[in-house]
Amino acid sequence: MSSIADNVGTVTRRIQKATLDAGRAPGSVRLLAVSKTRPAEDVRTAYAAGQTAFGENYLQEALEKIDTLGDLPGLEWHFIGPIQSNKTRQIANAFKWVHSVDRLKIARRLSEQRENTAEPLNICLQVNINEEDSKAGCLISELPGLAEDVLGLPNVCLRGLMAIPDPDQPAPELKASFERLAAALEDLRQSHPDYRGLDTLSMGMSADLEVAVAAGATWVRIGTAIFGMRH
């Protein structure tokens, strides 16, 4: 069984190769290590191997880890799970990024509850790219109006889009799903030419990161390939 440190190196090399193969600039794709359900010590091990950005799905578990690992400088915490309205205050202030904003009510609460002394919270709008009943996210058709409203909020910074495509679809359809998300981000850029913040596509996981990078991912969210299968 390879170690977490070895896995961080392996995944980093996969990202670097995929970035090069796609003809993209080195360093334009960042690794988000998905540490949900993993103990704080696993995060500490990955951090020692050079990984600084970690994604969490469950607020209470995340807050405990953030507290436990407060001695590590430069840790960057990303919330990537479903957001309940009663959790927005803690999410707004414990994280640097939130990838899973799927409606205006949540974006508005995050903005209102973010401490004014903090820099704006980086957020991505979650898109239900395959229109699955079981998944959260807005539809692509809803994006222009939602983005317009979110751009008017003072304490959040709209950075881009996130999606979790159906992993069971054939490879050509998976590729098309990633490309649809990239096209949706480009459409938003075109309709807001004076806004420079739309630079983020959060998409791709352990099994499909190369396809996602080829389509334009800037964050890939990797859990299993770093920490192993969940117990």
PAZAPA-4460 file (N, C-alpha, C; in steps of 0.05 Angstrom, whole numbers, plus 32768, in hexadecimal, padded with zeros to 4 digits):
% residues 231
    n_x    n_y    n_z   ca_x   ca_y   ca_z    c_x    c_y    c_z   seq   type   mol
   8011   7FE8   8000   8000   8000   8000   8012   8019   8000     1      M     A
   800E   802A   7FEC   801F   8042   7FEA   8017   8056   7FFF     2      S     A
   802A   8067   8007   8024   807A   801C   8016   8093   8011     3      S     A
   800A   80A2   8023   7FFD   80BB   801B   8011   80CD   800E     4      I     A
   8029   80CF   8019   803E   80E0   800D   8044   80D8   7FF1     5      A     A
   8047   80BD   7FEC   804D   80B3   7FD1   8036   80BB   7FBE     6      D     A
   801D   80B7   7FC9   8005   80BD   7FB8   8003   80DA   7FB0     7      N     A
   800A   80EC   7FC3   800A   8109   7FBC   801D   810E   7FA5     8      V     A
   8035   8101   7FA6   8048   8104   7F90   803E   80F9   7F76     9      G     A
   8031   80E1   7F77   8027   80D4   7F5F   8011   80E5   7F52    10      T     A
   7FFE   80EE   7F62   7FE8   80FE   7F58   7FF2   8119   7F4D    11      V     A
   8005   8125   7F5A   8011   813E   7F50   801E   813A   7F35    12      T     A
   802C   8124   7F32   8038   811E   7F18   8023   8119   7F02    13      R     A
   800D   810B   7F0A   7FF7   8107   7EF6   7FEC   8122   7EED    14      R     A
   7FE8   8134   7F00   7FDD   814F   7EF9   7FF1   815E   7EE7    15      I     A
   800A   815D   7EEE   801F   816B   7EDE   801F   8160   7EC1    16      Q     A
   801E   8145   7EBF   801E   8139   7EA4   8005   8140   7E94    17      K     A
   7FEE   813F   7EA2   7FD4   8146   7E95   7FD4   8163   7E8C    18      A     A
   7FE0   8174   7E9C   7FE1   8191   7E95   7FF3   8195   7E7C    19      T     A
   800A   8187   7E7C   801C   8189   7E66   800F   817E   7E4C    20      L     A
   8002   8166   7E4F   7FF5   8159   7E38   7FDF   816B   7E2C    21      D     A
   7FD2   817A   7E3D   7FBC   818C   7E34   7FC7   81A6   7E29    22      A     A
   7FE2   81AA   7E29   7FED   81C3   7E1F   7FE8   81DB   7E31    23      G     A
   7FE4   81D5   7E4A   7FDD   81EB   7E5D   7FF6   81F3   7E6D    24      R     A
   7FF5   820B   7E79   800C   8215   7E88   8011   8204   7EA1    25      A     A
   802A   81FE   7EA6   8031   81EF   7EBF   8027   81FE   7ED7    26      P     A
   801C   81EF   7EEA   8011   81FC   7F02   7FF5   8207   7F00    27      G     A
   7FE9   8204   7EE9   7FCE   820F   7EE5   7FB8   81FE   7EF1    28      S     A
   7FBF   81E6   7EFA   7FAB   81D4   7F06   7FB5   81CD   7F22    29      V     A
   7FA3   81D2   7F36   7FAB   81CD   7F52   7F9D   81B4   7F5D    30      R     A
   7FAB   81A7   7F6F   7FA0   818F   7F7C   7F92   8196   7F96    31      L     A
   7F79   818E   7F97   7F69   8190   7FB0   7F66   8174   7FBB    32      L     A
   7F74   816F   7FD1   7F73   8154   7FDE   7F59   8152   7FEE    33      A     A
   7F48   813F   7FE7   7F2E   813C   7FF4   7F32   812B   800D    34      V     A
   7F32   8138   8024   7F39   812B   803D   7F20   8124   804E    35      S     A
   7F08   8126   8043   7EF0   811F   8052   7EF3   8102   805C    36      K     A
   7EE9   80FE   8074   7EEA   80E4   8083   7F06   80DB   808B    37      T     A
   7F1A   80EA   8084   7F36   80E3   808B   7F3E   80F0   80A5    38      R     A
   7F4E   80E3   80B5   7F57   80EF   80CE   7F6A   8106   80C9    39      P     A
   7F6C   8118   80DC   7F7E   812F   80DA   7F9B   8126   80D4    40      A     A
   7FA3   8110   80DF   7FBF   8107   80DA   7FC4   8101   80BD    41      E     A
   7FB0   80F8   80AE   7FB4   80F3   8092   7FB8   810E   8083    42      D     A
   7FAA   8122   808B   7FAE   813D   8080   7FCA   8147   8086    43      V     A
   7FD2   8142   809F   7FED   814B   80A7   8003   813D   8096    44      R     A
   7FFF   8123   8090   8012   8114   8080   8013   811F   8063    45      T     A
   7FFB   8125   8058   7FFA   8130   803D   8007   814C   803C    46      A     A
   8002   815B   8051   800E   8176   8053   802D   8174   8054    47      Y     A
   8037   8161   8063   8054   815D   8064   8060   8156   8049    48      A     A
   804F   814B   8037   8058   8144   801C   8054   815B   8009    49      A     A
   804B   8172   8013   804A   818A   8003   802E   8192   7FFA    50      G     A
   8019   8183   8004   7FFD   818A   7FFC   7FF2   819E   8010    51      Q     A
   7FE6   81B4   8006   7FDC   81C8   8019   7FBD   81CD   8017    52      T     A
   7FB1   81C5   8001   7F94   81CA   7FFD   7F84   81B0   8002    53      A     A
   7F70   81B2   8013   7F61   819B   801B   7F43   81A0   8019    54      F     A
   7F34   818D   8010   7F17   818F   800C   7F07   817F   8020    55      G     A
   7EF3   818B   802C   7EE3   817D   8040   7EC5   817F   8038    56      E     A
   7EB6   816A   803F   7E99   8169   8039   7E88   816D   8051    57      N     A
   7E92   8166   8069   7E81   8165   8081   7E8B   817A   8094    58      Y     A
   7E7A   818D   809B   7E83   81A5   80AA   7E90   819E   80C5    59      L     A
   7E81   818E   80D5   7E8B   8189   80F0   7EA6   817C   80F0    60      Q     A
   7EA9   8168   80DF   7EC2   8159   80DC   7ED8   816C   80D3    61      E     A
   7ED1   817E   80C0   7EE5   8191   80B6   7EEE   81A4   80CB    62      A     A
   7EDB   81AF   80DB   7EE2   81C2   80F0   7EF6   81B6   8104    63      L     A
   7EF1   819D   810B   7F03   818F   811E   7F1F   818D   8112    64      E     A
   7F21   8186   80F8   7F3B   8184   80EB   7F49   819F   80E9    65      K     A
   7F3A   81B3   80E2   7F45   81CE   80DF   7F51   81D7   80FA    66      I     A
   7F43   81D1   810F   7F4D   81D8   812A   7F66   81C8   8131    67      D     A
   7F65   81AE   812C   7F7B   819C   8133   7F94   81A3   8124    68      T     A
   7F91   81AC   810B   7FA8   81B1   80FA   7FAF   81CF   80F8    69      L     A
   7FA6   81DE   810B   7FAA   81FB   810B   7FC8   8203   810D    70      G     A
   7FD9   81F0   8114   7FF6   81F5   8116   8004   81F5   80FA    71      D     A
   7FF6   81EC   80E5   8002   81E9   80CB   7FFE   8203   80BB    72      L     A
   8013   8211   80B5   8010   822A   80A6   8009   8225   8089    73      P     A
   7FF8   8236   807D   7FF2   8234   8061   7FDE   821F   8058    74      G     A
   7FD1   8213   806C   7FBB   8200   8065   7FA4   820F   8058    75      L     A
   7F99   8204   8043   7F82   8211   8035   7F6B   81FE   8035    76      E     A
   7F55   8206   8042   7F3E   81F4   8045   7F28   81FC   8031    77      W     A
   7F1D   81E7   8024   7F08   81EB   8010   7EF0   81DA   8018    78      H     A
   7ED8   81E7   8018   7EC0   81D8   801E   7EB4   81CF   8003    79      F     A
   7EAF   81B4   8000   7EA7   81AA   7FE7   7E8D   819A   7FE8    80      I     A
   7E80   819A   8000   7E68   818A   8004   7E4F   819A   8002    81      G     A
   7E38   818C   8004   7E1E   819A   8004   7E1C   81AD   801C    82      P     A
   7E0F   81C4   8018   7E0E   81D9   802C   7DF2   81DD   8036    83      I     A
   7DEF   81D9   8050   7DD5   81DF   805D   7DD5   81FC   8067    84      Q     A
   7DBE   8209   8066   7DBC   8225   806D   7DC6   822A   808A    85      S     A
   7DC1   8217   809C   7DC9   821C   80B8   7DE7   8218   80BD    86      N     A
   7DF6   8211   80A8   7E13   820D   80AB   7E23   8223   809D    87      K     A
   7E15   8236   8090   7E24   8249   8080   7E37   825B   8090    88      T     A
   7E2F   8262   80A8   7E41   8275   80B7   7E5C   8268   80BC    89      R     A
   7E5C   824F   80C5   7E76   8242   80CB   7E85   823D   80B1    90      Q     A
   7E77   8235   809C   7E85   8230   8083   7E91   824B   8078    91      I     A
   7E82   8260   807B   7E8B   827A   8070   7EA6   8283   807D    92      A     A
   7EAA   827B   8096   7EC1   8285   80A4   7ED8   8271   80A9    93      N     A
   7ED3   8258   80A4   7EE8   8244   80A9   7EF7   823C   8090    94      A     A
   7EEC   8244   8078   7EF8   823B   805F   7F01   8252   804E    95      F     A
   7F14   824C   803C   7F1E   8260   8029   7F0E   825E   800E    96      K     A
   7F05   8245   8009   7EF5   8240   7FF0   7EDD   8230   7FF7    97      W     A
   7EC7   8234   7FE8   7EAF   8223   7FE8   7EA9   821C   7FCC    98      V     A
   7EA9   8202   7FC5   7EA5   81F9   7FA9   7E88   81F2   7FA3    99      H     A
   7E77   81F1   7FB7   7E5D   81E4   7FB4   7E45   81F7   7FB8   100      S     A
   7E47   820F   7FAE   7E31   8222   7FB0   7E1E   821E   7F99   101      V     A
   7E05   8216   7F9E   7DF3   820E   7F89   7DDA   8220   7F87   102      D     A
   7DD8   8234   7F99   7DC1   8246   7F97   7DC7   8260   7FA4   103      R     A
   7DB8   8274   7F9D   7DBE   8290   7FA6   7DBB   8292   7FC4   104      L     A
   7DA8   8285   7FD0   7DA3   8287   7FED   7DBD   8280   7FFC   105      K     A
   7DCB   826B   7FF4   7DE3   8262   8001   7DFA   8277   7FFD   106      I     A
   7DFD   8280   7FE4   7E11   8294   7FDE   7E0D   82AE   7FEE   107      A     A
   7DF3   82B6   7FF0   7DED   82CE   7FFF   7DF3   82CB   801D   108      R     A
   7DED   82B3   8028   7DF3   82AF   8045   7E11   82AE   8049   109      R     A
   7E20   82A1   8038   7E3D   82A1   803A   7E49   82BD   803A   110      L     A
   7E3E   82CE   8028   7E48   82E9   8027   7E41   82F9   8040   111      S     A
   7E28   82F6   8049   7E1F   8305   8060   7E2E   82FD   8079   112      E     A
   7E35   82E3   807B   7E40   82D8   8094   7E5F   82D7   8094   113      Q     A
   7E6B   82DD   807E   7E89   82DE   807D   7E91   82F7   808D   114      R     A
   7EA5   82F3   809E   7EAE   830A   80AE   7EBA   831F   809C   115      E     A
   7EB2   8338   80A1   7EBA   834E   8090   7ED8   8353   808F   116      N     A
   7EE5   834A   80A4   7F03   834E   80A5   7F11   8339   8094   117      T     A
   7F03   8324   808B   7F10   8310   807A   7F0E   8318   805D   118      A     A
   7F21   830D   804D   7F1F   8311   8030   7F06   8302   8026   119      E     A
   7EFB   830A   800F   7EE3   82FC   8005   7EE7   82DE   8002   120      P     A
   7ED2   82CF   8007   7ED3   82B2   8005   7ED2   82AA   7FE8   121      L     A
   7EE5   829A   7FDF   7EE5   8290   7FC3   7ECF   827B   7FC0   122      N     A
   7EBD   827E   7FAD   7EA9   826A   7FA9   7EA7   8261   7F8C   123      I     A
   7E9E   8248   7F88   7E97   823D   7F6E   7E7A   8236   7F6F   124      C     A
   7E6C   823A   7F58   7E51   8231   7F56   7E50   8214   7F4D   125      L     A
   7E42   8204   7F5B   7E40   81E7   7F54   7E2B   81E3   7F3F   126      Q     A
   7E33   81D6   7F29   7E21   81D1   7F13   7E1A   81B3   7F11   127      V     A
   7E01   81AD   7F0F   7DF8   8191   7F0B   7DFA   818B   7EED   128      N     A
   7E12   8184   7EE5   7E1A   8184   7EC9   7E0B   816E   7EB9   129      I     A
   7E03   8158   7EC6   7DF5   8143   7EB8   7DD7   8142   7EC0   130      N     A
   7DCE   8157   7ECF   7DB2   815A   7ED7   7DA8   8140   7EE5   131      E     A
   7DB9   8137   7EF8   7DB2   811F   7F07   7DA0   8127   7F1F   132      E     A
   7D8B   8117   7F23   7D79   811C   7F3A   7D87   811A   7F55   133      D     A
   7D9B   810A   7F56   7DA8   8105   7F70   7DBD   8119   7F77   134      S     A
   7DC3   812C   7F65   7DD9   813E   7F6A   7DD0   815B   7F6E   135      K     A
   7DDF   8169   7F7F   7DDA   8185   7F83   7DE6   8194   7F6B   136      A     A
   7DDF   81AE   7F6A   7DEA   81BF   7F55   7DD5   81CC   7F44   137      G     A
   7DDB   81E4   7F3A   7DC9   81F2   7F29   7DCC   81E7   7F0C   138      C     A
   7DB9   81EC   7EFB   7DBB   81E4   7EDF   7DCA   81FA   7ED0   139      L     A
   7DD7   81F1   7EBA   7DE6   8205   7EAA   7DD5   821C   7EA2   140      I     A
   7DBB   8216   7E9C   7DA9   822C   7E93   7DA4   8241   7EA9   141      S     A
   7DA9   8239   7EC2   7DA4   824B   7ED9   7DBD   825B   7EE0   142      E     A
   7DD4   8254   7ED4   7DED   8261   7EDB   7DEE   827F   7ED7   143      L     A
   7DE6   8289   7EBF   7DE9   82A6   7EBA   7DDC   82B7   7ED0   144      P     A
   7DC3   82B0   7ED7   7DB5   82C0   7EEB   7DC1   82BD   7F07   145      G     A
   7DC9   82A4   7F0E   7DD5   82A0   7F28   7DEF   82AE   7F2B   146      L     A
   7E00   82AC   7F16   7E1A   82B9   7F17   7E17   82D8   7F19   147      A     A
   7E04   82E3   7F0B   7DFF   82FF   7F0C   7DF9   8308   7F28   148      E     A
   7DE7   82F9   7F36   7DE0   8300   7F51   7DF7   82FD   7F64   149      D     A
   7E07   82E7   7F61   7E1D   82E2   7F73   7E33   82F7   7F70   150      V     A
   7E37   8300   7F58   7E4C   8314   7F53   7E46   832E   7F62   151      L     A
   7E2D   8332   7F6A   7E26   834A   7F79   7E2A   8348   7F97   152      G     A
   7E32   8331   7FA1   7E35   832D   7FBE   7E51   8336   7FC7   153      L     A
   7E52   8345   7FDD   7E6C   8352   7FE4   7E81   8340   7FF0   154      P     A
   7E7A   832B   7FFE   7E8E   831C   800E   7E95   8301   8002   155      N     A
   7E8C   82FC   7FEA   7E94   82E4   7FDC   7EA0   82EC   7FC1   156      V     A
   7EB2   82DB   7FB7   7EBF   82E0   7F9D   7EB9   82C8   7F8B   157      C     A
   7EA8   82CD   7F77   7EA1   82B7   7F65   7EB9   82B0   7F54   158      L     A
   7EC3   8297   7F57   7EDC   828F   7F48   7ED6   827D   7F31   159      R     A
   7EBF   826F   7F31   7EBA   825D   7F1B   7EA5   8248   7F21   160      G     A
   7EA9   8230   7F15   7E94   821B   7F15   7EA0   8201   7F1F   161      L     A
   7E8F   81F1   7F2B   7E96   81D6   7F34   7E81   81C3   7F2B   162      M     A
   7E89   81AA   7F24   7E76   8195   7F1D   7E81   817A   7F25   163      A     A
   7E6E   8168   7F29   7E74   814B   7F2E   7E65   813B   7F19   164      I     A
   7E71   8137   7F02   7E62   8129   7EED   7E5C   810C   7EF5   165      P     A
   7E48   8100   7EE8   7E41   80E5   7EED   7E59   80D3   7EE6   166      D     A
   7E65   80C5   7EFA   7E7D   80B5   7EF5   7E78   809C   7EE4   167      P     A
   7E5E   8095   7EE1   7E58   807C   7ED3   7E54   8080   7EB5   168      D     A
   7E55   8099   7EAC   7E51   809D   7E8F   7E69   8095   7E7F   169      Q     A
   7E66   808E   7E66   7E7D   8086   7E55   7E91   809D   7E52   170      P     A
   7EAA   8096   7E4D   7EBF   80AA   7E4C   7EB9   80C1   7E3A   171      A     A
   7EAF   80BD   7E22   7EA9   80D5   7E11   7E95   80E8   7E1D   172      P     A
   7E81   80DD   7E2B   7E6D   80EE   7E38   7E78   80FC   7E50   173      E     A
   7E8A   80EE   7E5F   7E97   80FC   7E76   7EA7   8113   7E6C   174      L     A
   7EB6   810F   7E56   7EC6   8125   7E4B   7EB4   813C   7E42   175      K     A
   7E9D   8135   7E36   7E8A   814A   7E2D   7E7F   8159   7E45   176      A     A
   7E7B   814B   7E5C   7E70   8158   7E74   7E84   816D   7E7E   177      S     A
   7E9E   8166   7E7F   7EB2   8179   7E88   7EB4   8191   7E75   178      F     A
   7EB2   818B   7E5B   7EB4   81A0   7E47   7E9C   81B3   7E49   179      E     A
   7E84   81A8   7E50   7E6D   81B9   7E53   7E71   81CD   7E6A   180      R     A
   7E7D   81C3   7E80   7E82   81D5   7E97   7E96   81EB   7E8F   181      L     A
   7EAB   81E3   7E80   7EBF   81F7   7E77   7EB2   820B   7E65   182      A     A
   7EA0   8202   7E54   7E92   8215   7E41   7E80   8228   7E51   183      A     A
   7E73   821D   7E66   7E62   822E   7E76   7E71   8244   7E84   184      A     A
   7E8A   823D   7E8E   7E9B   8252   7E9A   7EA3   8267   7E86   185      L     A
   7EAA   825E   7E6E   7EB2   8271   7E59   7E9B   8283   7E52   186      E     A
   7E82   8279   7E51   7E6B   828A   7E4C   7E68   829F   7E62   187      D     A
   7E6C   8298   7E7B   7E6B   82AB   7E91   7E80   82C1   7E8D   188      L     A
   7E98   82B8   7E86   7EAE   82CB   7E81   7EA6   82DF   7E6C   189      R     A
   7E9B   82D5   7E56   7E94   82E6   7E3F   7E7E   82FA   7E47   190      Q     A
   7E6C   82F2   7E59   7E56   8304   7E60   7E5E   8317   7E77   191      S     A
   7E75   8313   7E83   7E80   8325   7E98   7E9D   832C   7E92   192      H     A
   7EA2   8339   7E7B   7EBD   833E   7E72   7ECE   834F   7E86   193      P     A
   7EC1   835F   7E96   7ED0   8370   7EA9   7ED7   8362   7EC3   194      D     A
   7ECC   834A   7EC7   7ED1   833C   7EE0   7EE7   8327   7EDB   195      Y     A
   7EFC   832A   7EEA   7F14   831A   7EE5   7F15   8300   7EF6   196      R     A
   7F02   82FC   7F07   7F05   82E6   7F1B   7EFD   82CB   7F11   197      G     A
   7EF1   82C8   7EFA   7EE6   82AE   7EF1   7EFD   829D   7EE5   198      L     A
   7F0C   8290   7EF7   7F24   8282   7EED   7F24   8264   7EF6   199      D     A
   7F0E   825A   7F01   7F0F   8241   7F0F   7EFB   822D   7F05   200      T     A
   7F05   8214   7EFF   7EF4   81FD   7EF9   7EFC   81E7   7F0C   201      L     A
   7EEA   81E1   7F1F   7EEF   81CC   7F33   7EE2   81B2   7F29   202      S     A
   7EF2   81A1   7F1D   7EE6   8188   7F11   7EFC   8174   7F0D   203      M     A
   7EF4   815A   7F0E   7F08   8145   7F0C   7F0F   8138   7F26   204      G     A
   7F0F   811E   7F27   7F16   810F   7F3F   7F2B   80FA   7F39   205      M     A
   7F2F   80E7   7F4C   7F45   80D4   7F49   7F45   80C5   7F2E   206      S     A
   7F2E   80BC   7F25   7F2C   80AB   7F0E   7F2D   80BB   7EF3   207      A     A
   7F26   80D4   7EF4   7F23   80E3   7EDB   7F31   80FE   7EDA   208      D     A
   7F46   8101   7EEA   7F52   811C   7EEB   7F5F   8124   7ED1   209      L     A
   7F69   8110   7EC1   7F76   8117   7EA8   7F61   8123   7E94   210      E     A
   7F49   8117   7E94   7F34   8120   7E82   7F2C   813D   7E8A   211      V     A
   7F2A   8141   7EA4   7F22   815B   7EAF   7F36   8170   7EA8   212      A     A
   7F50   816A   7EAC   7F65   817D   7EA6   7F66   8184   7E88   213      V     A
   7F61   8170   7E77   7F61   8176   7E5A   7F4A   8189   7E53   214      A     A
   7F34   8188   7E63   7F1D   8199   7E5E   7F1F   81B5   7E6B   215      A     A
   7F34   81B8   7E7C   7F38   81D3   7E88   7F36   81D5   7EA6   216      G     A
   7F35   81BF   7EB4   7F34   81C0   7ED2   7F4B   81D0   7EDD   217      A     A
   7F45   81DF   7EF2   7F5A   81EE   7F01   7F5E   81E3   7F1D   218      T     A
   7F49   81D6   7F28   7F4B   81C7   7F41   7F42   81AA   7F3B   219      W     A
   7F52   8196   7F42   7F48   817B   7F41   7F45   8171   7F5E   220      V     A
   7F2F   8164   7F64   7F29   815C   7F7F   7F2F   813E   7F83   221      R     A
   7F45   8138   7F91   7F4F   811C   7F91   7F4E   8112   7FAE   222      I     A
   7F40   80FC   7FB2   7F3F   80EF   7FCC   7F4C   80D4   7FCC   223      G     A
   7F3F   80C1   7FBE   7F48   80A5   7FBE   7F65   80A1   7FB6   224      T     A
   7F6D   80AF   7FA1   7F88   80AB   7F96   7F9E   80B6   7FAA   225      A     A
   7F95   80C6   7FBD   7FA8   80CF   7FD2   7FA6   80BF   7FEC   226      I     A
   7F8D   80BD   7FF5   7F89   80B1   8010   7F81   8094   800F   227      F     A
   7F7D   8089   7FF7   7F73   806D   7FF5   7F55   806C   7FF8   228      G     A
   7F4B   8053   7FF5   7F2E   804F   7FF7   7F24   8056   8013   229      M     A
   7F0C   8061   8014   7F00   8067   802E   7EF8   804D   803C   230      R     A
   7EFC   804D   8056   7EF6   8034   8066   7ED8   8033   806B   231      H     A
***
